[in-house]
Amino acid sequence: MSLQKRIQNLIRPEILELKAYGVADPGDLIKLDAMENPYPWPAEIKKQWLTMLESVDVNRYPDPAARQLMTPLRSAMGIPKEQSMLLGNGSDEIIQIILFAMAKSGARVLVPAPTFVMYDQIARFADMECISVALNANDFSLDMGAMKAAITRHDPAVIFLAYPNNPTGNLFDRSDIEDLLSMSNGLVVVDEAYHAFADRTMMDALDEYDNLVVMRTVSKLGLAGLRLGLLTGNEAWCQEFDKLRLPYNINSLTQASAEFILKEGDFLRQQTEEIKKQRQALFNQLQKTNGLKVWSSQANFLLFRVDTMSAESIHNELKQAGILIKSMDKAHPLLQDCLRVTIGTPAENSAFIEALTRIISP
Ligand SMILES: *Cc1c(COP(=O)(O)O)cnc(C)c1O
């Protein structure tokens, strides 16, 4: 039997159909495609961090419960005392844990669209059907009529709501989310990956709705390389999900580094504030550009569209000018010719605006 034949026989057909999650190689481009914090750490803090790492015994397995990390993480994220926590190797892993736990035969996932692609992608890994309901075209708010109809029709086991949403940058109405929580038999996962840039949370509703859990991550805060996300909510949910968590999913270096930096973390907060200022500045510049539509954003990126040029040409020409952003054109019909740019340093943002203006002015 040829290897190809053997693979065709053995691998699940829905996996054969998938494409691996593509991440562009940035080379030495200015990287404004992945919602990373562009700022390095202060030199003194970096030095203390490296000294601290000398005491980490990487010959030993990490603490499976990450006990030392729990307190600083709780306090940095404002997790209520009475709520439980589950840690993941990035929130991506938590999405995977939730879906693997809930992938009963016929169980469905519901998401608004466009949204974060990993919900749909991981649903496929788990052999679950993922139903998507288009957002309202004008402002990317939830289409509540369609969402309610989908809940009635499909009775989804899980609903994912990114709050703020990626790639649209907006916060859904809290009252809409509460309506979905009230009418849903399933679990509602509110993904607050961009919380630091939005100052809004559904965490204070955890007491009221026992089908709500909230997800956070340190990635967009400036620690994407550590891979650390968390789920918080009722202990009963966390206990079930914890059964699927691989015992040492948070490695020793991540545990020690996150504990260290969250205690020293004032500069991360300052960087976040700076990014919010830069978001406003970049928004203003894009908004006054002729023939360009930009949506306001509560996250660390902006979504925009240029009337006279395809997203693909803009993306390619920016790349030639040394700048990498993300074309969202293929992601969803509502995003036709849309692009997403991450907020960078003032210098990076200026380089982006200069290049973009040159590219789109006739
Ligand atoms: C970036 C992003 C994540 C991924 O978080 P990790 O913790 O880095 O895995 C999760 N949800 C949304 C909506 C995101 O945009």
Ligand as a Chemical Component Dictionary entry (heavy atoms), coordinates in Angstrom:
data_LIG
# 
_chem_comp.id                   LIG 
_chem_comp.type                 NON-POLYMER 
_chem_comp.pdbx_formal_charge   0 
_chem_comp.three_letter_code    LIG 
# 
loop_
_chem_comp_atom.comp_id 
_chem_comp_atom.atom_id 
_chem_comp_atom.alt_atom_id 
_chem_comp_atom.type_symbol 
_chem_comp_atom.charge 
_chem_comp_atom.model_Cartn_x 
_chem_comp_atom.model_Cartn_y 
_chem_comp_atom.model_Cartn_z 
_chem_comp_atom.pdbx_ordinal 
LIG C1 C1 C 0 -5.679  35.908 20.123 1  
LIG C2 C2 C 0 -6.945  35.347 20.624 2  
LIG C3 C3 C 0 -6.962  34.232 21.445 3  
LIG C4 C4 C 0 -5.725  33.387 21.610 4  
LIG O1 O1 O 0 -5.217  33.453 22.819 5  
LIG P1 P1 P 0 -3.969  32.549 23.264 6  
LIG O2 O2 O 0 -4.092  32.656 24.733 7  
LIG O3 O3 O 0 -2.767  33.206 22.702 8  
LIG O4 O4 O 0 -4.167  31.147 22.778 9  
LIG C5 C5 C 0 -8.164  33.806 21.978 10 
LIG N1 N1 N 0 -9.308  34.435 21.661 11 
LIG C6 C6 C 0 -9.334  35.497 20.839 12 
LIG C7 C7 C 0 -10.633 36.142 20.510 13 
LIG C8 C8 C 0 -8.159  35.973 20.277 14 
LIG O5 O5 O 0 -8.189  36.988 19.409 15 
# 
loop_
_chem_comp_bond.comp_id 
_chem_comp_bond.atom_id_1 
_chem_comp_bond.atom_id_2 
_chem_comp_bond.value_order 
_chem_comp_bond.pdbx_ordinal 
LIG C1 C2 SING 1  
LIG C2 C3 SING 2  
LIG C2 C8 DOUB 3  
LIG C3 C4 SING 4  
LIG C3 C5 DOUB 5  
LIG C4 O1 SING 6  
LIG O1 P1 SING 7  
LIG P1 O2 DOUB 8  
LIG P1 O3 SING 9  
LIG P1 O4 SING 10 
LIG C5 N1 SING 11 
LIG N1 C6 DOUB 12 
LIG C6 C7 SING 13 
LIG C6 C8 SING 14 
LIG C8 O5 SING 15 
# 
